[in-house]
Amino acid sequence: MADSPALVAAQEQFRDELIAHGLLIPSGVPGLYGRSHIFEDVIERFDDLITASAKDDKAERIRFPPVINRAHFEHSQYLKSMPQLAGAVHSFAGTPAEHEKLLQLVHEGQDWTGCLKMTDVVLTPAACYPLYPMLAEQAALGPEGRLMDVYSYCFRHEPSPDPARMQIFRMREFVRVAPDPGQVRVWRDLWLERGLGILAAIGLDCSTAPANDQFFGRGGRMLAVNQRDQQLKFEAVYPMTSTERPTALLSFNYHQDHFGTLYGIKSREGAVVHTACVGFGMERVALALFKTHGFHTNAWPTSVRQSLWPSA
């Protein structure tokens, strides 16, 4: 569904206000911004709040770079379902003569990308994607499974005037993996309540709604309907620039045994594992805070400041 002219105008106005206050730094490419130290401080403080809220879970802290093995990415079936969002890394590996050709094309303002070749890495589409091939290569899981905490820059080719629809953004995820489907789904549902509580503590009163990923093509539409009908995906949404089209700040996903089957991740007893994740859109939460409380953090409500800067 295309955004209405009124919605686009509201998105552009909010973007321009963020830029005028020095919070976002335009790059000349839609959806690609620098961030000021104030913007970054808000994200860091919110990240600390997430960590404090989940500390008793004792999740394994794992950090990956913002690129993944291309073979692993191809195996993930992301290109089958969401090719329009993918981004690959290309590099030059030619001869001196081919280098001269590249420079000539650049000088003439022509397309020089044909001089590059695809590398072995692809931009990470979601923070949890490197986990599944990692788990497939490690020892089989015990009945208690595993809980992991991941955080990464992610890329989705989705240029837009909406500042909440960045092409490069950060995602903090907790991922639950276990052979017992009920255990995994209960964990996902518990995070529905916890996630809303974290947002409420900083003055963002969100609602949850069934959702689906942006699957591509006719087969994708069938996948989307299936995802909604089975309530596999929920989002915590907030009316940042529209009440009719609120923005997702958090997502809560139950993958069933999709990744377990795809990567051959099994328990010690040979059962295919089920997985679920909760994902925080870090920039989106920061944007919602600025939209709600204003562009000057020192004027935010006392309760919000105490949640984000408890030692200030």
C-alpha positions in Angstrom: 0.0 0.0 0.0 1.4 3.4 -1.0 1.6 6.1 1.6 -0.9 8.9 1.2 0.3 12.4 0.3 -0.8 13.6 3.7 1.2 10.8 5.4 4.3 11.6 3.3 4.0 15.3 4.1 3.9 14.4 7.9 6.9 12.2 7.5 8.8 14.8 5.7 7.9 17.5 8.3 9.2 15.3 11.1 12.4 14.4 9.2 13.0 18.1 8.5 12.5 19.0 12.2 14.9 16.3 13.3 17.5 17.7 10.9 16.8 21.3 11.9 17.5 20.4 15.5 20.7 18.7 14.6 19.6 15.2 15.7 19.8 13.6 12.2 22.4 14.5 9.6 21.3 14.2 6.0 23.5 12.3 3.5 21.7 13.1 0.3 20.3 9.5 0.1 16.7 8.8 1.5 16.8 6.8 4.6 20.6 7.3 5.3 21.5 9.6 8.1 24.2 10.5 10.5 23.2 10.8 14.2 24.2 13.5 16.7 25.7 12.8 20.1 22.3 13.5 21.6 20.5 11.0 19.4 23.2 8.4 20.2 23.0 9.1 23.9 19.2 8.4 23.9 19.8 5.1 22.1 22.6 4.1 24.5 20.4 4.9 27.5 17.5 2.9 26.0 19.9 0.0 25.4 20.8 0.2 29.1 17.2 0.1 30.1 16.6 -3.1 28.0 19.7 -4.7 29.6 18.4 -3.9 33.1 14.9 -5.2 32.3 16.3 -8.5 31.0 19.2 -9.0 33.4 17.6 -11.8 35.4 17.1 -13.9 32.2 20.9 -14.3 31.9 20.9 -14.4 28.1 24.1 -15.2 26.3 25.5 -11.9 24.9 26.7 -12.4 21.3 27.7 -9.6 18.8 28.1 -10.0 15.1 29.4 -7.6 12.4 26.8 -6.0 10.1 27.7 -8.3 7.3 27.1 -12.1 7.1 28.5 -15.0 5.1 26.8 -14.8 1.6 26.4 -18.6 1.5 24.5 -18.5 4.9 22.4 -15.6 3.6 21.5 -17.5 0.4 20.5 -20.6 2.5 18.2 -18.4 4.7 15.6 -18.1 1.9 15.6 -14.4 2.4 15.8 -13.9 -1.4 12.8 -16.1 -1.8 10.6 -14.0 0.4 12.1 -10.5 0.6 14.5 -9.9 -2.3 13.4 -6.2 -2.6 15.1 -5.5 0.8 18.4 -7.3 0.3 21.8 -5.7 -0.1 25.0 -7.4 -1.2 28.6 -6.1 -1.0 30.6 -5.8 -4.2 34.2 -4.9 -4.7 36.8 -4.3 -7.4 39.1 -7.3 -8.3 40.2 -6.4 -11.8 43.3 -5.7 -13.7 45.1 -2.3 -14.1 43.4 -1.9 -17.5 40.0 -2.6 -15.9 40.8 -0.1 -13.2 41.4 2.5 -15.9 38.1 1.7 -17.4 36.4 2.1 -14.1 37.9 5.5 -13.5 36.9 6.6 -17.0 33.3 5.6 -16.4 33.3 7.5 -13.1 34.8 10.5 -14.9 32.1 10.4 -17.6 29.3 10.0 -15.0 28.4 6.6 -16.4 27.5 3.4 -14.5 30.7 1.8 -13.2 29.2 -0.9 -11.1 29.7 -3.5 -13.8 33.4 -3.3 -13.0 32.8 -4.8 -9.5 32.2 -8.4 -8.5 30.1 -9.8 -5.7 32.1 -10.6 -2.5 31.5 -13.4 0.0 29.5 -11.1 2.4 26.0 -9.6 2.4 24.6 -6.8 4.5 22.8 -8.2 7.6 19.0 -8.0 7.2 18.2 -8.8 10.8 20.3 -9.2 13.9 19.4 -12.8 14.5 20.3 -14.1 11.1 23.9 -15.1 11.9 22.7 -17.1 14.9 21.1 -20.0 13.1 24.1 -21.2 11.1 26.2 -20.7 14.2 23.8 -23.0 16.2 23.8 -25.6 13.4 27.6 -25.9 13.7 27.6 -26.2 17.5 26.5 -29.0 19.8 22.9 -30.2 19.9 20.7 -28.4 22.4 19.6 -29.8 25.7 15.9 -29.7 26.8 16.3 -26.3 28.3 17.5 -24.8 25.0 19.3 -21.4 24.8 18.5 -17.7 25.1 20.7 -15.3 23.2 21.1 -11.5 23.2 22.2 -10.0 19.8 22.7 -6.4 18.6 23.7 -5.3 15.2 23.3 -2.7 12.5 21.0 -4.0 9.8 20.3 -3.0 6.2 17.1 -3.0 4.2 16.8 -1.4 0.8 13.8 0.7 1.5 14.5 4.4 0.7 11.8 6.6 2.1 11.2 10.2 3.4 10.0 8.6 6.6 12.8 8.9 9.2 11.5 5.8 10.9 12.2 3.8 7.7 15.9 4.0 7.6 18.0 1.9 5.3 20.7 1.3 8.0 19.4 0.9 11.5 20.2 -1.0 14.7 18.3 -3.9 16.1 18.6 -5.4 19.6 17.1 -8.9 19.7 16.6 -11.7 22.2 16.3 -15.1 20.6 14.8 -18.2 22.3 15.7 -21.6 21.0 14.3 -24.8 22.4 13.0 -28.2 21.4 9.7 -27.6 23.2 7.3 -25.4 21.0 5.2 -24.5 24.0 8.2 -23.2 26.0 9.3 -21.0 23.1 5.8 -19.6 22.4 5.2 -18.9 26.1 8.6 -17.0 26.2 7.4 -14.9 23.2 4.1 -14.1 24.8 5.8 -13.1 28.1 7.9 -10.6 26.1 4.7 -9.1 24.7 3.9 -7.8 28.1 7.4 -7.0 29.1 8.1 -5.1 25.9 5.1 -2.9 26.4 6.1 -2.2 30.0 9.6 -1.0 28.9 8.0 1.4 26.4 5.4 2.6 28.9 8.2 3.4 31.4 9.6 6.0 28.9 6.2 7.5 28.1 5.4 5.5 24.9 2.0 3.9 25.3 1.9 1.4 22.5 -0.7 -1.2 21.4 0.1 -4.6 20.0 -1.3 -5.8 16.6 -0.9 -9.0 14.5 1.5 -8.3 11.7 3.4 -9.9 8.8 6.7 -9.4 7.2 7.1 -7.7 3.8 7.0 -10.9 1.7 7.4 -10.4 -2.0 5.1 -11.6 -4.8 2.0 -13.8 -5.0 3.6 -16.5 -2.9 4.6 -13.9 -0.4 1.0 -12.7 0.0 0.1 -16.3 1.0 2.9 -16.4 3.5 1.7 -13.1 5.0 -1.8 -14.3 5.4 -0.5 -17.5 7.1 1.7 -15.5 9.4 -1.2 -13.3 10.5 -3.7 -16.2 10.8 -1.4 -18.2 13.0 -0.5 -15.1 15.1 3.2 -15.8 14.5 4.1 -12.1 14.5 3.0 -9.2 16.7 4.2 -5.6 16.7 4.2 -2.9 19.4 3.0 0.1 17.3 3.0 3.8 18.0 1.3 6.7 16.1 4.5 8.5 15.3 3.3 10.4 12.2 -0.1 8.7 11.7 -2.8 7.1 13.8 -4.0 5.1 10.7 -0.5 3.8 9.9 1.3 3.6 13.2 5.0 2.7 13.3 6.3 -0.6 14.7 8.8 -0.1 17.5 9.1 -3.7 18.6 8.4 -7.0 17.0 7.6 -10.4 18.6 8.1 -13.4 16.3 7.5 -17.1 16.7 9.2 -18.9 13.8 7.9 -22.3 14.7 10.5 -24.9 13.4 11.3 -22.8 10.3 14.9 -22.1 11.2 15.4 -25.3 13.0 14.4 -27.3 9.9 16.2 -25.0 7.5 19.6 -25.2 9.2 19.2 -28.7 10.8 19.3 -27.4 14.4 18.3 -30.2 16.7 18.1 -31.3 20.3 20.2 -34.1 21.8 17.2 -36.3 21.3 17.0 -35.5 17.6 14.0 -33.1 17.7 14.0 -30.1 15.4 14.1 -26.9 17.6 11.6 -24.1 17.5 12.7 -20.4 17.7 11.2 -17.1 18.6 12.6 -13.6 18.9 11.8 -10.1 20.2 13.4 -7.3 18.3 13.8 -3.6 19.3 14.1 -1.0 16.6 16.5 1.2 18.4 16.3 4.2 16.1 12.6 4.0 15.9 12.3 4.1 19.7 14.6 7.2 19.8 12.5 8.9 17.1 9.3 8.1 19.0 10.8 9.7 22.1 11.7 12.9 20.3 8.3 13.0 18.6 6.5 12.6 21.9 8.6 14.5 24.4 10.2 17.1 22.2 13.6 17.7 20.7 15.4 18.8 23.9 16.1 15.8 26.2 16.6 18.0 29.3 13.0 19.1 29.0 11.6 15.6 28.9 9.2 14.5 31.7 11.0 13.6 35.0 9.7 10.0 34.9 11.1 9.4 31.5 14.5 10.9 32.4 14.7 8.8 35.5 14.1 5.7 33.5 16.7 6.6 30.9 19.2 8.5 33.1 18.7 6.9 36.5 22.0 8.2 37.9 21.7 11.8 36.6 
